[in-house]
Every structure is written in structure tokens, then in C-alpha cells.
Amino acid sequence: MASPSNASYTDPHAWRIDMSASEGLVSMRTLALHELPSFEGSFYLSAGGSLAGFTLRLPLPVPPAWLRAEEEPALVWESVDLDHDGSFFSGSARLRLGRRHTMAPVSGLCAKVPSGPSVRYLKIVLKSVFPSVRLRWPEHARRRLRPATLTLFSEIRPVAATDQEPPH
């Protein structure tokens, strides 16, 4: 495998999501509604290291009461073909919860954090404001007919660097 400074951004074996530096939050205006304990999924990077898309599965700390027993209590958040302006990006995202889904704008940042001549890691911030009524979740936002904001902070690190550097 190539050294981290020469690793291809599109090589899924050269990079990994640093879960110790990742956090998800659902909020309504300035009120935090849920901290999302973890997520599974993928970030798709372009050859130049910008975020091209993502598919994330976020388990819910409090599943909605209407969710059927056979439906997974997880929010699926995905987007492709993101538009870029330097480190900033925007596009459209699909959010799905059980059999319900909605489309919402997504925006964020994918910044290369350097360390000497190589890239130490990529910092990713994703944000979508979605109509809580459409997904019938989260309850507190839906009850007040307000949109909810889904935010995710994460880091992608070169595989060779993950065992050598302590998480930040």
C-alpha cells in the first residue's frame, strides 16, 4: 500500500472513519434533541480528496412509536454528486426512516488537515435541515411543527496513521 501522503483518496483501504472523533446531533433551533451514539456507512471521496457523497445509517436513541416492528430504528442519510466551492459543499440529501422519506438540502465542509508534507486527516461536517413532520420524527420538533437539524462531525484518517497517532 502507498504511504499515507501518496494514498489515493478513492482507495477505500487507504482511509478509515475515526469513530472516536465523530459525533452526530439532532437539534431544533438551539435545543439539542438527540445525540446520535454512533453511525455506520461510507463517505465517497473524489480523486482530489473532496467529498463526493455519503451513505450513513444512524441508529436512533429513541425510535418513534409509529415505527413498525420489522422496520429498523435507524435514520438513513445519503447524498451523491455534491457541488463544491473550495472546502465547502452543498447538494440534496435523502433521509429515510422506516417507510417514510424526505429530501432536504445538505451542506458542509470537507477540509484537508495537513501535517508536514502529507495530509494528516480529512475533517468532514455535514448538515441538513429537514421537515420533521415529513418523517414524523423527532417527536419534540414534529409536535411544534418545526424543522429539525441533523449535523454530523467526523474525521477520515489514513489507515497507516490510525494506529500511530492518538485521536484528537
C-alpha positions in Angstrom: 0.0 0.0 0.0 1.2 3.5 -0.7 2.3 5.7 2.2 -0.5 8.0 3.6 0.9 11.0 1.8 0.6 9.2 -1.5 -2.6 7.2 -0.8 -5.4 7.6 -3.3 -8.4 9.3 -1.8 -10.6 6.9 -3.8 -8.9 3.8 -2.3 -11.2 2.5 0.4 -8.4 0.5 2.0 -6.2 3.6 2.5 -8.6 5.6 4.7 -10.9 4.9 7.6 -13.5 6.8 9.6 -12.2 7.7 13.0 -15.2 7.0 15.2 -13.5 8.4 18.3 -13.6 11.8 16.6 -17.2 11.5 15.3 -20.4 12.9 16.7 -24.0 13.3 15.5 -26.7 15.6 16.8 -30.3 16.3 16.1 -31.5 19.7 17.2 -34.3 22.2 16.8 -33.1 25.7 16.6 -30.7 25.9 19.6 -32.3 23.0 21.5 -30.4 19.7 21.3 -32.9 16.9 20.9 -30.8 13.7 20.4 -27.1 12.9 20.4 -26.6 10.0 18.0 -24.4 7.5 19.7 -22.8 6.0 16.5 -23.2 5.5 12.8 -22.3 3.1 10.0 -21.7 3.9 6.4 -19.4 5.3 3.8 -18.0 8.6 2.6 -17.2 8.8 -1.1 -14.2 10.9 -1.9 -13.1 12.3 -5.3 -9.6 11.8 -6.6 -8.7 15.3 -5.2 -9.9 14.5 -1.7 -13.2 16.4 -1.8 -16.4 14.8 -0.5 -18.4 13.4 -3.5 -21.2 11.7 -1.5 -22.1 9.6 1.5 -24.4 6.9 2.7 -24.9 6.8 6.5 -27.0 4.7 8.8 -27.6 6.4 12.2 -29.2 4.3 14.9 -31.8 6.3 16.8 -31.5 6.6 20.6 -35.3 6.9 20.8 -37.2 5.2 17.9 -40.6 6.8 17.0 -43.6 5.0 18.4 -45.1 4.6 14.9 -42.2 2.6 13.6 -43.2 -1.0 12.7 -41.5 -3.9 14.5 -39.9 -5.1 11.3 -38.5 -1.7 10.4 -35.0 -0.8 11.6 -34.9 2.1 14.2 -32.3 3.9 12.2 -32.2 7.1 10.1 -30.6 6.6 6.6 -29.0 9.7 5.3 -27.5 9.8 1.8 -26.3 12.1 -0.9 -24.3 12.0 -4.1 -23.0 14.5 -6.7 -22.2 17.2 -4.2 -21.3 20.7 -5.6 -18.1 22.2 -4.3 -16.7 25.7 -3.6 -13.3 25.0 -2.2 -13.7 23.0 1.0 -17.4 23.8 1.2 -20.1 21.7 -0.5 -23.8 21.6 -0.9 -26.4 19.4 -2.6 -29.5 17.4 -2.0 -29.8 14.6 0.6 -32.4 11.9 1.1 -33.4 11.0 4.6 -35.3 7.7 5.3 -36.8 6.4 8.5 -38.7 3.2 8.1 -41.1 3.6 5.1 -41.0 7.4 5.3 -38.5 9.6 3.4 -37.9 13.2 2.5 -35.4 15.2 0.5 -33.6 18.1 2.1 -30.6 20.3 1.3 -27.2 19.2 2.7 -24.2 21.4 3.1 -20.9 21.2 4.9 -17.2 21.2 4.9 -14.6 18.7 3.8 -11.2 20.1 4.8 -7.7 18.6 4.5 -5.8 19.0 7.7 -2.1 18.9 6.9 0.8 17.6 8.9 4.1 18.5 7.2 4.2 17.4 3.5 1.2 14.9 3.9 -2.4 15.1 4.8 -2.9 14.1 8.5 -6.7 13.6 8.1 -9.9 15.0 6.4 -12.4 16.8 8.6 -16.0 16.4 7.5 -19.0 18.3 8.7 -22.5 17.5 7.3 -25.7 19.4 8.0 -29.3 19.0 6.8 -32.4 20.9 7.9 -35.4 18.6 7.3 -39.1 18.9 7.8 -39.8 16.8 11.0 -43.4 16.4 10.0 -42.5 14.5 6.8 -40.5 11.8 8.8 -42.8 12.1 11.9 -39.6 12.4 13.9 -38.2 13.7 16.2 -41.4 14.0 18.3 -40.5 17.3 20.0 -39.9 19.1 16.7 -42.9 17.5 15.0 -45.2 18.4 17.8 -44.2 22.1 17.3 -44.3 21.8 13.5 -40.6 23.0 13.3 -37.8 21.7 11.2 -35.1 19.6 12.7 -31.3 19.9 12.0 -29.2 16.9 11.6 -25.4 17.5 12.0 -22.6 15.1 11.8 -18.9 15.8 12.6 -16.3 13.2 11.5 -12.7 12.6 10.5 -11.3 10.3 7.9 -7.7 9.3 8.6 -5.1 7.4 6.5 -5.0 3.8 7.7 -1.3 3.8 8.4 -1.7 6.9 10.7 -4.6 5.5 12.7 -2.5 3.1 14.8 0.4 5.6 15.2 -1.4 8.8 16.3 -3.7 9.3 19.3 -7.2 10.5 18.5 -7.9 14.2 18.8 
